[in-house]
Amino acid sequence: MRNFYTVVLERMNTFTEDFATEPYETGWASEAMFFIRVHEMAGSKVELDSVVQVSADGIEWIDEGTSFLMMRQPGNSFVKVTHFGGWLRLRNELSGSNPKVKVTIHLVLKE
């Protein structure tokens, strides 16, 4: 039987500027999926751009190359990641005028 684990990185949190999720140690896993649920979006021409980042030590971060499609309205989205080393997180950039988003972000890991 394969092991799996789901962690909630952000739960119904509201952001008005760029943010990164808490880093999560993932060295034991062979597969990862990030899920983002945008509950609310406010402002003018607001966009949320989310990029997977990797780290060897959980301190210094590098873009992994996987990114979400640009999110412009409330809804659900996910990406799959493999070959990611010891740590993962999401880097999130908000654009538009007076951006405000409420999101829930999950990381699902599988051995």
N, C-alpha and C positions, 0 to 999 in steps of 0.2 A: 504494500500500500504506500502511495506517495504521500509525503507530508505537504501541507499547505498552511498558509497563515495570511490573515487579512488584518491590516492595520489602518486605522483612521488617522490620517495625517492632519487634516483640517475638517472640522465639523461645524457647518453653518456659520463660518467666520466671514466677516465683512472686511474688505480691503479697498483702500482708495489710492494705493500706490503699489509699485513693484514689490514682490515678496518671493521668498523661497520657502518650501516646506521644511520641516525638521528633517535632518538626515536620518536614514535608516540603514542599519547594518544588515547586509543581504548576502554575505559570502557563502552561506550554506545553500542558497537557492540556485536553481538553474533557469528558472523562468520568472518573469515579473510582468505585472500589468498595472498601469496607473489608470484610475477612473476619476474623472472630474464631473461633478454635477454643479452646474451654474443654476442657483436657485433664483437669483435676481440680478439684474443689470440696470444701472441708472447712469445718466449723463448723456452727452451727445457724441454719437459715433464711437461708442465704447467698444474696444476689442481686447480680448484676453489671449495672449500668446504664451503657451507653456512648453517648456523644453526639458527633456530628461537630462540630468547631470550625473556623472560618476565621480568617485573619489577613491583613492587608495587608503586614505587615512581618516576620512570624514571631516577634514578641515579645508583642504584645497580642492576646488571643484572645476570640472571640465565638461563642456557640452558633449553628450554622448552621440548625438546625431539624430535621435528620434524626437519628433515634436508633434504636438497636437495640431489639427487643423485650427486655424484662427477661429475663436469663438466670439460671435457677435450677438448672441441671444441666449436666453436660458435654455438648458437642455443637458443631455448626457453625452460624454465622449470618453474614449479609452485609447491607449496605445499598448503595444506589446514590446518587451525588451528582453534580449538574451545577451550573453557575454558581457556582463557588467561589473565584474569584480566585487569588491567588498562593501561599497556604500552606494546608495541611490538617493536622489531627491529631485524635486521639480523646481525649476526657475520660472517664475511667472512675471510677465510684463503687461502692464495696463496702459492702453493708449486711449485717446479721445479727450473730450472736454469734461472736466469734473467727473472722472470715472469712479464708479462704485460697483463692486460685485460682491455677492454672497455665494460662497462655494463650500462644497464638501469634497474632499479628496481622499481616495482610498489607494493603498498599495497592496496588491495581492501577490504573494510569493508562493512558488511551488518548487519542490525538490525534484 
